[in-house]
């Protein structure tokens, strides 16, 4: 009897399903009344399933990721999995493209016998023929069809939607949607990114502007903030714990201490992650992201990726861990390739800060620019070399040019909050754990043994044995290279330009840091993480030898 009552009291499950960029997130916010973000004018707005219970309507509302055509990404599978538990399916389709998108969506879904409501969004982009289309699909499908402005749902529209959900019924077994009436549609504007010749160059320039500027601004801020953090936090703590047992002091304020290196890492990482998060949010909310990624899709396919994989790769310049999580939106055909590119070619905020610091300490800050160029180019070659079987991983992109719009501060803040939450709750705890492990390795002398073992191999790239510590510590953390700044950078200033460049390059690429490798292991398995690290090791050593030979050739030519 109790089980029967429990089933009666359980809210019905209403699942929002649609292709990418359909406006499901905005519809979810409008129906739930919760601040889950404005309408995202881009593909792939939802990365994880979101749920909320609405007691007043006795519904559990479930927002699923946008489904990718001819794609079996993790997010697509999350969306399809929700169909098994749905009482009602709300199909969310962009009104301007309902004629093409609805048949494709129905072909992908098995919703026979499930109650369905069709919601048409982006109605502001349709002309007078919209209501004729609504009537046609209502008759042809045999279900409720409602045109909605998902960006601004009023109370009366909300009530109408829930009445339609309450009265929902299954579609006709054979829908009659072969010849829908035409509707006057406002076509998305053509931009420079769609130019057949110069489009890719414009897209590449936009990426440099959108992501290089935040990195530079973050560097200036972190460089300004670091002395204050040391004076206001580190030094007072040093005095407060001076009486503790020496190993405890090392854990908190040693070379790899939680408050010394951990705080330093936070100061250098947080601004980059935040500002790149803002940049990503602006490009997504404005519709620019799809224009850029579609334009660069051809180039990305040459290395085994596609245009959609650009965003996780670019997010890696803020934090590799966050980027690995965001790679869940990639196709399963390209996700491993994308993660490999992130681990090698995406210089995280710690790596960027440490590299800038080392180059500056050595009196050659200009080396940072060729270093970043070489990092990306070799990363692309590395990705192509080890993923030759996936040069055509997915079918062609759907021709679905997005509308450009002015992003709202509210929607941008929601996007940034989501990224910062990942950084603070998933990345930082792992960083702190690695700080503790690194301190224990240092205290037990294991790091010293490993450093001495690595030193002889450095002669192959003309590096002194003293460089081994920085390279080895960079395997633990990418900012571990900063240990070479000891004694006011006396060791760094004695290196030539060639040695300084190779040192930073090797420290950056020999392997992903332990934090990233641990995250990859959790996401894709220990075997893949080990295989990826092995391939990266071979590429790093081989490319470092070639760079050394190339540099020596230039010097011989000059002198």
C-alpha positions as CSV (number, residue, x, y, z in Angstrom):
1,X,0.0,0.0,0.0
2,X,2.8,2.4,0.9
3,X,4.6,1.7,-2.4
4,X,1.4,2.5,-4.3
5,X,1.1,5.8,-2.4
6,X,4.7,6.6,-3.1
7,X,4.2,6.1,-6.8
8,X,1.1,8.3,-6.8
9,X,3.0,11.2,-4.9
10,X,6.0,10.9,-7.2
11,X,6.1,13.9,-9.6
12,X,5.9,13.1,-13.3
13,X,9.1,13.5,-15.3
14,X,9.0,16.2,-18.0
15,X,12.2,16.0,-20.2
16,X,13.3,18.8,-22.5
17,X,14.9,17.4,-25.7
18,X,16.2,19.1,-28.7
19,X,19.1,19.7,-31.1
20,X,21.9,22.1,-30.2
21,X,21.1,25.8,-29.9
22,X,17.4,25.1,-29.7
23,X,16.9,27.2,-26.6
24,X,16.2,24.5,-24.0
25,X,18.2,26.1,-21.2
26,X,16.2,29.3,-21.5
27,X,12.9,27.3,-21.6
28,X,14.0,25.4,-18.5
29,X,14.6,28.7,-16.7
30,X,11.3,30.1,-17.8
31,X,9.3,27.0,-16.7
32,X,11.2,26.5,-13.4
33,X,11.5,30.2,-12.5
34,X,15.1,29.5,-11.5
35,X,18.2,31.4,-12.7
36,X,19.8,28.8,-14.8
37,X,21.0,31.1,-17.5
38,X,19.6,33.0,-20.5
39,X,19.0,31.5,-23.9
40,X,22.4,30.4,-25.3
41,X,22.6,31.3,-29.0
42,X,25.2,28.6,-29.6
43,X,25.4,24.8,-29.9
44,X,25.9,22.6,-26.9
45,X,24.7,25.0,-24.2
46,X,24.1,22.2,-21.6
47,X,26.9,20.0,-20.5
48,X,25.2,18.0,-17.8
49,X,21.5,17.1,-17.1
50,X,19.7,19.6,-14.8
51,X,16.7,18.8,-12.7
52,X,14.2,20.7,-10.6
53,X,11.0,19.7,-8.9
54,X,8.0,21.9,-9.2
55,X,5.6,20.9,-6.4
56,X,2.9,23.3,-7.5
57,X,2.6,21.4,-10.8
58,X,3.7,17.9,-9.5
59,X,6.4,17.8,-12.2
60,X,10.1,17.1,-12.2
61,X,11.6,19.2,-15.0
62,X,14.7,17.7,-16.6
63,X,16.9,19.7,-19.0
64,X,19.1,17.6,-21.3
65,X,22.2,18.5,-23.4
66,X,21.6,19.5,-27.0
67,X,21.8,16.5,-29.3
68,X,24.5,16.5,-32.0
69,X,23.6,15.2,-35.5
70,X,25.5,12.0,-36.4
71,X,27.3,12.2,-33.1
72,X,27.5,9.9,-30.1
73,X,29.0,12.4,-27.6
74,X,28.8,11.9,-23.9
75,X,26.2,14.7,-23.7
76,X,24.1,13.2,-26.4
77,X,24.0,9.9,-24.6
78,X,23.0,11.7,-21.4
79,X,20.1,13.3,-23.3
80,X,18.9,10.0,-24.8
81,X,19.2,8.2,-21.5
82,X,16.6,10.5,-20.0
83,X,14.0,9.3,-22.5
84,X,13.7,6.0,-20.7
85,X,12.3,7.6,-17.6
86,X,10.2,10.4,-19.2
87,X,6.4,10.7,-18.7
88,X,6.3,13.6,-21.1
89,X,8.8,14.7,-23.8
90,X,9.0,18.4,-24.7
91,X,10.5,18.6,-28.1
92,X,12.3,22.0,-28.4
93,X,12.8,23.1,-32.0
94,X,14.0,26.4,-33.5
95,X,11.0,27.8,-35.4
96,X,13.1,29.1,-38.4
97,X,14.5,25.6,-39.0
98,X,11.6,23.4,-37.9
99,X,11.1,22.1,-41.4
100,X,14.6,20.5,-41.5
101,X,15.3,20.0,-37.7
102,X,12.1,18.2,-36.7
103,X,12.3,15.3,-39.1
104,X,16.0,14.8,-38.1
105,X,15.2,14.8,-34.4
106,X,12.3,12.4,-34.8
107,X,14.5,10.1,-36.8
108,X,17.0,10.0,-33.9
109,X,14.5,9.4,-31.1
110,X,12.3,6.5,-30.1
111,X,9.4,8.2,-28.4
112,X,6.5,5.9,-29.5
113,X,3.8,5.8,-26.9
114,X,5.3,8.7,-24.8
115,X,3.4,11.9,-24.3
116,X,4.8,14.8,-26.4
117,X,4.6,18.5,-26.6
118,X,6.3,20.5,-29.4
119,X,7.7,23.9,-28.5
120,X,8.9,26.3,-31.2
121,X,11.5,28.8,-30.1
122,X,13.2,31.9,-31.8
123,X,9.7,33.0,-32.9
124,X,11.1,36.6,-33.2
125,X,13.0,35.4,-36.3
126,X,9.8,34.3,-38.1
127,X,7.3,36.2,-40.2
128,X,3.5,36.0,-40.6
129,X,3.6,32.4,-41.7
130,X,4.5,31.2,-38.2
131,X,0.9,30.5,-37.1
132,X,0.2,28.5,-40.3
133,X,3.1,26.3,-39.5
134,X,1.9,25.9,-35.9
135,X,-1.5,24.7,-37.2
136,X,0.0,22.4,-39.7
137,X,2.3,20.6,-37.2
138,X,-0.5,20.4,-34.6
139,X,-2.6,18.6,-37.1
140,X,0.2,16.6,-38.7
141,X,1.6,15.3,-35.3
142,X,-1.6,15.2,-33.3
143,X,0.0,17.0,-30.3
144,X,0.1,20.4,-28.8
145,X,2.4,22.9,-30.6
146,X,3.3,26.2,-28.9
147,X,5.4,29.1,-30.3
148,X,7.4,30.6,-27.4
149,X,9.9,33.4,-26.9
150,X,12.2,31.4,-24.7
151,X,14.3,34.5,-23.8
152,X,11.3,36.1,-22.0
153,X,8.5,33.8,-20.8
154,X,5.6,35.6,-19.2
155,X,3.3,34.1,-16.6
156,X,0.5,33.5,-19.0
157,X,2.8,31.7,-21.4
158,X,4.2,29.6,-18.6
159,X,0.7,28.6,-17.5
160,X,-0.2,27.7,-21.1
161,X,2.9,25.5,-21.4
162,X,2.1,23.6,-18.2
163,X,-1.5,23.1,-19.3
164,X,-0.2,21.7,-22.6
165,X,2.1,19.4,-20.7
166,X,-0.7,18.2,-18.4
167,X,-2.9,17.4,-21.5
168,X,0.0,15.9,-23.6
169,X,-0.6,12.7,-25.6
170,X,1.5,10.5,-27.9
171,X,2.2,11.6,-31.5
172,X,0.5,9.9,-34.4
173,X,2.0,6.7,-35.4
174,X,2.6,8.1,-38.9
175,X,3.1,11.9,-38.6
176,X,1.9,13.9,-41.6
177,X,4.7,16.5,-42.0
178,X,5.9,16.0,-45.5
179,X,5.0,19.4,-47.0
180,X,4.7,22.1,-44.3
181,X,3.7,25.6,-45.4
182,X,6.4,28.2,-46.0
183,X,7.1,30.8,-43.3
184,X,8.9,34.1,-43.8
185,X,12.2,33.7,-41.9
186,X,14.8,36.3,-41.1
187,X,18.1,34.7,-42.3
188,X,21.2,35.0,-40.0
189,X,23.6,37.7,-41.2
190,X,26.6,36.7,-43.2
191,X,29.9,37.7,-41.6
192,X,33.5,37.8,-42.6
193,X,33.9,34.3,-41.0
194,X,31.9,32.8,-43.8
195,X,34.1,34.3,-46.5
196,X,35.4,31.5,-48.8
197,X,39.0,32.7,-48.8
198,X,39.6,34.9,-45.8
199,X,37.1,33.5,-43.4
200,X,39.5,31.1,-41.6
201,X,42.1,33.9,-41.2
202,X,39.5,36.2,-39.7
203,X,38.4,33.4,-37.4
204,X,42.0,32.7,-36.3
205,X,42.6,36.4,-35.7
206,X,39.5,36.6,-33.6
207,X,40.7,33.6,-31.5
208,X,44.0,35.3,-30.8
209,X,42.3,38.5,-29.8
210,X,39.7,36.8,-27.6
211,X,42.1,34.6,-25.7
212,X,45.5,36.3,-25.9
213,X,44.3,39.6,-24.4
214,X,42.7,37.9,-21.3
215,X,45.9,36.0,-20.7
216,X,48.0,39.1,-20.8
217,X,45.7,41.1,-18.6
218,X,45.6,38.2,-16.1
219,X,49.4,38.1,-16.1
220,X,49.6,41.8,-15.3
221,X,47.1,41.4,-12.4
222,X,48.8,38.3,-11.0
223,X,52.2,39.9,-11.2
224,X,50.8,42.9,-9.3
225,X,49.0,40.8,-6.7
226,X,51.7,38.3,-5.8
227,X,53.8,40.6,-3.5
228,X,50.7,41.6,-1.6
229,X,49.7,38.0,-1.0
230,X,53.1,37.2,0.3
231,X,53.1,40.2,2.7
232,X,49.5,39.9,3.8
233,X,49.1,36.1,3.9
234,X,52.2,34.0,3.6
235,X,54.5,35.9,5.9
236,X,52.0,36.2,8.8
237,X,51.3,32.5,8.5
238,X,55.0,31.7,8.5
239,X,55.3,33.4,11.9
240,X,52.1,31.8,13.2
241,X,53.3,28.2,12.5
242,X,57.0,28.7,13.3
243,X,56.7,26.6,16.4
244,X,55.1,23.6,14.7
245,X,56.9,20.4,13.8
246,X,59.2,20.9,10.8
247,X,57.3,18.5,8.4
248,X,54.1,20.3,9.2
249,X,55.7,23.6,8.4
250,X,56.8,22.1,5.0
251,X,53.3,20.9,4.2
252,X,51.9,24.4,4.8
253,X,54.7,26.7,3.7
254,X,57.4,24.6,2.1
255,X,58.5,24.7,-1.5
256,X,55.3,22.8,-2.3
257,X,53.3,24.0,0.7
258,X,49.5,24.3,0.6
259,X,49.7,28.0,1.4
260,X,52.9,28.9,-0.3
261,X,52.7,27.1,-3.7
262,X,49.0,26.5,-3.4
263,X,48.2,30.2,-2.8
264,X,50.7,31.2,-5.5
265,X,49.1,28.9,-8.0
266,X,45.7,30.3,-7.1
267,X,46.8,33.8,-7.7
268,X,48.3,32.9,-11.1
269,X,45.5,30.6,-12.2
270,X,42.3,32.2,-10.9
271,X,42.5,35.4,-13.0
272,X,43.3,33.5,-16.2
273,X,40.5,31.0,-15.7
274,X,38.1,33.8,-14.8
275,X,39.0,36.1,-17.8
276,X,39.1,33.3,-20.3
277,X,35.7,32.1,-18.9
278,X,34.3,35.6,-19.6
279,X,35.8,35.5,-23.1
280,X,34.3,32.0,-23.8
281,X,30.9,33.2,-22.4
282,X,30.8,36.3,-24.6
283,X,31.7,34.3,-27.8
284,X,29.1,31.7,-26.9
285,X,26.3,34.0,-25.9
286,X,26.8,36.3,-28.9
287,X,26.8,33.5,-31.4
288,X,30.4,34.1,-32.5
289,X,31.6,30.8,-31.2
290,X,29.7,28.8,-33.8
291,X,30.8,31.1,-36.6
292,X,34.5,30.8,-35.6
293,X,34.4,27.0,-35.0
294,X,32.5,26.3,-38.2
295,X,35.0,28.4,-40.1
296,X,38.0,26.6,-38.6
297,X,36.4,23.1,-38.9
298,X,38.4,22.2,-42.1
299,X,41.7,23.0,-40.4
300,X,40.8,21.1,-37.3
301,X,39.9,18.0,-39.2
302,X,43.4,17.8,-40.6
303,X,44.7,17.0,-37.1
304,X,41.9,14.6,-36.2
305,X,39.5,17.1,-34.5
306,X,36.6,19.2,-35.7
307,X,35.7,22.8,-35.1
308,X,33.5,22.1,-32.1
309,X,36.5,20.7,-30.2
310,X,38.1,24.2,-30.3
311,X,36.4,25.4,-27.1
312,X,37.8,22.7,-24.8
313,X,41.2,23.2,-26.3
314,X,41.0,27.0,-25.7
315,X,39.6,26.5,-22.2
316,X,42.8,24.5,-21.5
317,X,44.7,27.8,-21.6
318,X,42.9,28.7,-18.4
319,X,42.9,25.2,-16.7
320,X,43.6,21.8,-18.3
321,X,41.4,20.1,-15.7
322,X,38.4,22.2,-16.5
323,X,39.1,21.7,-20.2
324,X,39.2,17.9,-19.7
325,X,35.7,18.1,-18.1
326,X,34.5,20.3,-20.9
327,X,35.7,17.7,-23.5
328,X,32.6,15.7,-22.4
329,X,30.8,17.7,-25.1
330,X,33.1,16.2,-27.8
331,X,32.2,13.3,-29.9
332,X,33.4,10.0,-28.6
333,X,35.3,9.7,-31.9
334,X,37.3,12.9,-31.1
335,X,37.3,13.2,-27.3
336,X,40.5,11.3,-26.7
337,X,42.2,13.2,-29.5
338,X,41.0,16.5,-28.0
339,X,42.3,15.6,-24.6
340,X,45.6,14.7,-26.1
341,X,45.8,18.1,-27.7
342,X,44.8,19.8,-24.5
343,X,47.5,18.0,-22.5
344,X,50.3,18.9,-25.0
345,X,49.3,22.2,-26.7
346,X,47.1,24.1,-24.2
347,X,49.4,26.0,-21.9
348,X,47.4,26.2,-18.6
349,X,47.5,29.4,-16.5
350,X,50.1,27.9,-14.2
351,X,52.3,27.0,-17.2
352,X,51.8,30.5,-18.7
353,X,52.7,32.3,-15.5
354,X,55.7,30.1,-14.8
355,X,57.0,30.5,-18.3
356,X,56.6,34.2,-18.3
357,X,58.4,34.4,-15.0
358,X,61.3,32.2,-16.1
359,X,61.8,34.1,-19.4
360,X,61.7,37.4,-17.6
361,X,64.1,36.2,-14.9
362,X,66.5,35.2,-17.7
363,X,66.3,38.6,-19.3
364,X,64.6,37.3,-22.4
365,X,60.8,37.8,-22.0
366,X,60.4,38.0,-25.8
367,X,61.0,34.2,-26.0
368,X,57.5,33.7,-24.7
369,X,55.9,34.5,-28.1
370,X,57.9,32.0,-30.2
371,X,57.5,29.5,-27.3
372,X,53.7,29.7,-27.5
373,X,53.8,29.4,-31.3
374,X,56.0,26.3,-31.2
375,X,53.9,24.8,-28.5
376,X,50.7,25.1,-30.5
377,X,52.3,24.0,-33.8
378,X,54.0,20.9,-32.3
379,X,50.9,20.1,-30.4
380,X,48.9,20.0,-33.6
381,X,51.6,17.8,-35.3
382,X,51.6,15.6,-32.2
383,X,47.8,15.2,-32.4
384,X,47.9,14.4,-36.1
385,X,50.8,11.9,-35.7
386,X,49.2,9.8,-33.0
387,X,45.6,10.0,-34.4
388,X,46.0,9.4,-38.1
389,X,43.1,7.0,-38.2
390,X,40.7,9.8,-37.1
391,X,41.4,12.5,-39.6
392,X,37.8,12.4,-40.6
393,X,36.2,11.7,-37.3
394,X,32.6,12.9,-37.9
395,X,30.3,13.8,-40.7
396,X,30.1,17.4,-42.1
397,X,28.8,20.1,-39.8
398,X,25.1,20.9,-40.1
399,X,24.6,24.1,-42.1
400,X,22.9,26.0,-39.3
401,X,24.3,29.5,-39.1
402,X,23.5,31.0,-35.7
403,X,22.0,34.4,-35.2
404,X,24.3,37.1,-33.8
405,X,23.0,38.8,-30.7
406,X,24.1,41.1,-27.9
407,X,24.9,38.9,-24.9
408,X,23.3,39.8,-21.6
409,X,25.4,40.3,-18.4
410,X,23.1,37.9,-16.6
411,X,23.7,35.0,-19.0
412,X,27.5,35.7,-19.1
413,X,27.6,35.7,-15.3
414,X,25.9,32.3,-15.2
415,X,28.4,30.9,-17.7
416,X,31.3,32.2,-15.7
417,X,29.9,31.0,-12.4
418,X,29.7,27.5,-13.9
419,X,33.3,27.5,-15.0
420,X,34.5,29.0,-11.7
421,X,32.6,26.3,-9.8
422,X,34.4,23.6,-11.7
423,X,37.7,25.3,-11.0
424,X,37.1,25.8,-7.2
425,X,35.4,22.5,-6.5
426,X,37.1,20.1,-8.8
427,X,40.5,21.5,-9.8
428,X,41.7,23.2,-6.7
429,X,41.1,20.3,-4.3
430,X,43.3,18.1,-6.6
431,X,46.0,20.8,-6.7
432,X,46.0,20.9,-2.9
433,X,46.3,17.1,-2.7
434,X,49.3,17.2,-5.1
435,X,51.0,19.9,-3.0
436,X,50.8,17.5,0.0
437,X,52.1,14.5,-2.1
438,X,55.0,16.6,-3.6
439,X,56.0,17.8,-0.1
440,X,56.1,14.2,1.2
441,X,58.3,13.2,-1.8
442,X,60.6,16.1,-1.1
443,X,60.9,15.4,2.6
444,X,61.7,11.7,2.0
445,X,64.4,12.5,-0.5
446,X,62.7,10.7,-3.4
447,X,62.6,13.9,-5.5
448,X,66.4,14.3,-5.1
449,X,67.0,10.7,-6.3
450,X,64.8,11.3,-9.4
451,X,66.5,14.6,-10.1
452,X,70.0,13.0,-10.1
453,X,68.7,10.2,-12.4
454,X,67.3,12.7,-14.9
455,X,70.4,15.0,-15.1
456,X,72.6,12.9,-17.6
457,X,69.8,12.9,-20.2
458,X,69.8,16.7,-20.3
459,X,73.2,16.8,-21.9
460,X,71.5,15.6,-25.2
461,X,69.8,19.0,-25.4
462,X,72.7,21.0,-24.0
463,X,71.2,21.7,-20.6
464,X,73.2,21.6,-17.3
465,X,72.3,19.1,-14.6
466,X,70.9,21.9,-12.4
467,X,67.9,22.2,-14.8
468,X,66.7,18.7,-13.9
469,X,64.9,19.8,-10.7
470,X,62.8,22.4,-12.6
471,X,61.8,19.8,-15.3
472,X,61.0,17.1,-12.8
473,X,59.0,19.4,-10.5
474,X,57.0,20.6,-13.6
475,X,55.8,17.0,-14.0
476,X,54.2,17.3,-10.6
477,X,52.9,20.8,-11.3
478,X,53.5,23.1,-14.3
479,X,54.5,25.9,-12.1
480,X,57.1,23.7,-10.5
481,X,59.5,25.2,-13.0
482,X,59.6,28.2,-10.7
483,X,62.0,26.5,-8.3
484,X,64.7,27.5,-10.8
485,X,64.0,31.1,-9.7
486,X,65.8,30.4,-6.4
487,X,68.7,32.7,-5.4
488,X,67.1,35.6,-7.3
489,X,67.3,33.6,-10.5
490,X,71.1,33.3,-10.6
491,X,70.9,30.0,-12.4
492,X,68.4,31.2,-15.0
493,X,70.4,34.3,-15.9
494,X,73.5,32.2,-16.7
495,X,71.6,30.3,-19.5
496,X,71.8,31.1,-23.2
497,X,68.6,31.9,-25.2
498,X,68.7,28.4,-26.7
499,X,69.0,26.7,-23.3
500,X,66.3,28.8,-21.7
501,X,63.9,28.1,-24.5
502,X,64.5,24.3,-24.5
503,X,64.3,24.2,-20.7
504,X,60.9,25.8,-20.6
505,X,59.7,23.8,-23.6
506,X,60.7,20.4,-22.1
507,X,59.3,21.3,-18.7
508,X,56.0,22.2,-20.4
509,X,55.6,19.2,-22.7
510,X,57.5,16.2,-21.3
511,X,54.1,15.1,-19.8
512,X,50.9,16.6,-18.6
513,X,51.1,17.5,-14.9
514,X,49.9,15.0,-12.3
515,X,46.7,16.9,-11.7
516,X,45.7,16.6,-15.4
517,X,46.8,13.0,-15.7
518,X,44.7,12.1,-12.6
519,X,41.7,13.8,-14.1
520,X,42.2,12.0,-17.4
521,X,42.4,8.7,-15.6
522,X,39.1,9.4,-13.8
523,X,37.4,10.5,-17.1
524,X,38.9,8.1,-19.7
525,X,40.7,5.3,-17.7
526,X,44.2,4.5,-16.4
527,X,45.2,2.8,-19.7
528,X,44.4,5.8,-21.8
529,X,46.1,8.2,-19.4
530,X,49.3,6.1,-19.4
531,X,49.3,5.7,-23.2
532,X,48.7,9.4,-23.7
533,X,51.6,10.3,-21.4
534,X,53.9,7.8,-23.2
535,X,53.1,9.3,-26.6
536,X,53.6,12.8,-25.3
537,X,56.9,11.9,-23.8
538,X,58.2,10.6,-27.1
539,X,57.0,13.7,-29.0
540,X,58.4,16.1,-26.4
541,X,61.9,14.5,-26.5
542,X,62.0,14.1,-30.3
543,X,60.8,17.7,-30.9
544,X,63.3,19.1,-28.3
545,X,66.1,17.3,-30.1
546,X,65.0,18.8,-33.4
547,X,64.7,22.2,-31.9
548,X,68.2,22.0,-30.4
549,X,69.6,20.9,-33.8
550,X,67.7,23.7,-35.5
551,X,68.9,26.3,-33.0
552,X,72.5,25.1,-33.3
553,X,72.2,25.3,-37.1
554,X,71.1,29.0,-36.9
555,X,73.9,29.9,-34.5
556,X,76.5,28.2,-36.8
557,X,75.1,30.1,-39.8
558,X,75.3,33.4,-37.9
559,X,78.8,32.9,-36.4
